[in-house]
Amino acid sequence: MADNSPVLEVKGLSKSFGDHEVLKDISFTVRPGDVTCMIGASGSGKSTCLRCVNLLETPTGGDILFHGESILKRGFKTAAYRAKVGMVFQQFNLFENMTVLGNCVSGMRHVLKLDAATARKTAVDNLIKVGMGEFINAKPRQISGGQKQRVAIARALCMSPQVLLFDEPTSALDPQMVGEVLDVMKQLASEGLTMVIVTHEMAFARDVSNHVIYMADGVICEEGPPEQIFKNPQNPRTAEFLERFIR
């Protein structure tokens, strides 16, 4: 029997920058195989929430549990956690001085301590998976934005993550490149990868996720399965937000 206990639990999370409270009492659960999409207007706190989950920001209050263990406790091994809970950023964050292959190999060698041959094979396999196998010797400056983001996804997959966090992975891309990245993400979802995705791509959220969280002004206004959120939202703010996207 598959274990369906939560991978991630966010409990009463709050985050303030000075006097500005960006997140207020955020709670949600991520189980194995979930594709959770966080939607909402810019500035609603979605990306800050994701950055707290990845410990790029330190929460002001609340707790975040990974397999029931608090990631905020003293002595928690952040590097090991980040290898298991990977992140794909808006701006790719590739190493410009390394090849595509080097970008993917680096984390496996330094964090997972894999030998060179194993790391290279894993990197090539994942680059082929995202359609970037022929570009292994290219430098990031030689490839398009959509290709860079696919390399960034391959790099995250190389760490064999249990959860992959995506922070608006298509928002820095030209419209024609958005589809190629979303197609890779759809493929990962169909393979059962657990993902939490901050996105403005409403059709993707509606069609690919199994759980949607709508945020506004630092709070979760509504969450539930996509068919409920998109077809029968209970909160007037959710309905008003989605009216602009879904005609």
Residue, then its C-alpha position, 0 to 999 in steps of 0.5 A: m500500500a502506498d504511503n499517502s502521509p504528507v510530504l510537506e505540511v505548512k502550518g500557520l506560516s507568517k512572514s514579515f519584512g519589517d512592518h509589512e506582513v506578507l504572509k498571514d497564517i498560511s496552512f496547506t498540506v502536500r501529499p505524494g504525487d500532488v500537483t499543487c498550483m498557487i494562483g493569485a495576483s502579483g504581490s499576494g505572497k505566493s513566491t514568498c511562501l515558496r521561498c519560505v518552504n525552500l528556506l530562502e526566506t526565514p518564516t516569522g512564525g508558524d512551522i513547516l514540516f518535511h515528513g513530519e520533521s520541522i525544517l525550522k528547528r535548530g540544527f536542521k540540515t538545510a543542504a540535504y533538505r534542499a536536495k530533496v525539495g528542489m526549486v526552479f526559479q523564474q530567472f533560471n539561475l544557471f551558472e553562465n561559465m559552465t556548460v549545460l552538462g556542467n550545470c546539471v552535474s555540479g549539484m550531484r558531485h558536490v551535494l550528493k557526492l556522486d562519482a563523475a560517471t554516474a553524475r554525467k549519465t544522470a545529467v544526460d538522461n535528464l537533459i534528454k528527458v526535457g528535450m535538451g540532449e543535443f545541447i549538453n556542450a552549449k553555454p547558457r548564453q547560447i540557448s534560448g530562455g525556454q531552453k535555459q528553463r528546461v535545463a534548470i528543470a533537468r538540473a533539479l531532477c538530477m538531484s532526485p527530488q521528492v518535491l519540486l517547487f516552481d516559482e513562476p517558471t514561465s513568467a520570464l519567457d517569450p510567449q512562444m517559449v512558454g509551451e515548451v516548458l509547460d509541456v515538460m512540467k505536464q510530463l513530470a506531473s503525469e509521471g507522479l512527481t510531487m510539485v508545488i507551482v506558483t503560476h499565472e498560467m491558469a489553463f495549466a493550473r486548471d488542467v494539470s494540478n489536482h489542488v489549487i490554492y488561491m492567495a490574496d493579500g498574504v492569506i489563502c482565500e480558497e483552496g480545493p480541486p481545480e474543478q471547484i476553484f475554476k467552475n464553482p469558486q466559493n469566495p467572491r475574491t476567487a471568482e473576481f480574480l478568475e473572471r479576468f482569465i477565464r472567459 
